[in-house]
């Protein structure tokens, strides 16, 4: 293994809890870790807390990202990349690992690594060019095709320029191999949730008491609700169950879905949806514990390029999951394989109604699914195990005999 007296720069545009979890563990192993993120992106944020001398946190102050304005965002992404590049120039780490990063930002980071002769690892959480083409084509087919082609060319180039690539699913690997990325420099490391920070708690807790959820059957959606999710599925489900006083939908989210649901609640008079902003990570375990079912949404054409990490948080909390997602998505396949929940097609409203009804009537089944989920998390998610895998990647990155073109 490589000498631990190395400096790592780990960049996560989103600042997710699991990437900070990795940074914290690597710092405890003797690395000097610079963790870089911004609050300008949407989604759940890590609870940073006291980091000590071996973990330096750089929070980049930046204007909110204009996701719905393509050209404005293009300039924002480039400027944000310049801000991260400035940190690379200053720190000059031994390795840069960058995740969840817009491609124009990633381009600037890669360029900074090249001029400083720093090995760059592309940590690919989504296949961004496929996502962009799919999402934008729903608004304007021609725009989606043009932007998708531009981003595909850029994404391929950045992947080819990377010293190594970490992907979160085998399906990603086959796609980027077709793009000319050598199999020898691709590592598959599935995402996880910080299990040490998400204990199994009582269903009745401060969060559930504050929101009067103790006597309800709670279907919880927690996490970003963007263009690859369908908020109308939640409003339709809530409308269907509106005459059952026990059924309560709780949605803690941000992004475009929050506004859609706010309008749907007013339009349909949906008294059984509690719409909240994303909750702070320090009470996130309470939020999860208050649920009877965790609801996860993923559009059909997003199955190939995205894996919803919110599923793994639910596993830690020992909760069954209802995924309205493609059957071939990694999270769906794992959930079915270990019997940790149920999966329906993203547009199968009747199927979702039937599964909620069945789960609500079967306490033992829900308990078993939650138990299976937690057992999987206890086996797969301990950060020591994950960090071992990343150290192997760092070793391959810095060992001359293991380098590939």
Residue, then its C-alpha position, 0 to 999 in steps of 0.5 A: x500500500x502507498x505511504x499514508x503520509x500523502x495529501x488527498x483532495x476529495x471534492x464533492x460538489x453536493x457535500x453528501x454525508x457519505x463522501x465526508x464519511x470517507x474523508x473523515x476515515x481516510x484522515x484518521x488513517x494518516x492522510x492529510x485530507x482536503x474536503x471541498x464542497x459547496x452549499x450552492x448545490x441541492x441535496x442533503x449535506x454532511x454534518x461537518x463538525x470538528x474535523x481535527x488537523x488531518x481533515x481540512x474543509x473548504x466550503x466554497x461560497x457560491x450563488x445558487x445554481x440556476x438549474x432551469x437556465x441552461x446557459x446561465x448554469x453553463x457559465x456558473x459551472x465553469x466559474x465554480x470549476x475555477x474556484x476548485x482549481x484554485x484550491x488544487x493549485x494552492x494545495x497541490x495534493x498527491x491525488x484528486x478524487x472528484x465526485x458529483x461534479x458538473x462536467x464544465x466544472x470537472x474540466x477545470x479541475x482536470x486542467x488544474x491537475x494536469x498543470x500541477x502533475x497531480x493524478x486525477x480520479x473521476x468518481x462517477x456517480x451519474x453518467x451525466x451526458x446521458x442524464x442531460x440528454x434524457x432530461x432536456x429532451x423532454x423539454x426540447x428534443x433538438x436541445x436535448x440532442x445537441x447538449x447530449x452530444x456536446x456533453x458526451x464528447x466532453x465526458x468521454x474526454x475527461x474520463x479518458x484523461x483521468x488516471x483512474x475512474x471509480x464507478x458505482x455500478x457495473x452497468x456504468x463500467x460497460x458504457x464507459x468502456x465503449x467510450x474508449x476507457x481502459x477496463x484496467x483503470x476502472x474500479x467499481x465501488x458501490x455507494x453506501x450510507x454512513x451507517x455509524x451516523x444512522x442508528x436504528x431509533x424508535x419510531x416515536x421520537x422528537x421529530x415524529x412527536x413534533x409533527x404528530x406522526x405517532x398514530x399515522x402510517x407514514x410513507x416518507x420521501x426524503x431527499x432531492x426531488x429533481x428532474x429524474x423524479x416524479x412528484x406527481x406520483x406522490x400527489x396521486x398516491x396521497x389523493x388516492x389515500x386521502x379518505x384514510x385518516x391513518x395514511x400520512x405522506x411526509x416529503x422532506x425535499x428541495x429542488x423542482x419537486x418541492x414547488x410542484x408538490x406545493x402547488x399540487x397540495x393547494x390545487x387538490x387540497x391534499x391534507x395528508x401530505x406534510x411538505x418540509x424542506x430537507x432536514x438537517x443531518x443531525x436529525x436525519x436518523x429521527x426522520x427516517x425512524x418516523x417512517x413505516x415505508x420509505x418511498x423512492x422515485x426514479x424515472x424510467x429513462x434514469x435507470x441506466x445513469x443513476x442509482x438513488x443513494x437515499x435507498x442506502x440510508x433507508x437500509x441503515x434505518x432498518x426501513x422497508x423501501x417502495x421503489x417506483x423505479x426501473x427493475x434493472x436499476x442497481x438499487x432496485x435489484x439489490x432491494x429485490x435480491x435481499x427482500x428489503x422492499x418492493x419495486x414497481x415500474x415508475x409509471x405503475x400507479x396501481x401497483x404502487x397503491x397495491x404495494x402500499x396497501x399490502x405493506x400497511x396491512x402486514x407488520x411482520x413483512x415490513x419488520x422482516x424487510x427492515x431487518x434484511x436491509x439493516x443486515x445488508x448495511x451492517x455487512x456492506x457499509x462500514x466505512x473501514x471496509x469502504x476506505x480499504x477499497x479506496x486505498x487500493x484505488x490510490x495504490x493503483x493510481x500512484x504505483x507506476x507498474x499499475x498505471x494504464x494509458 
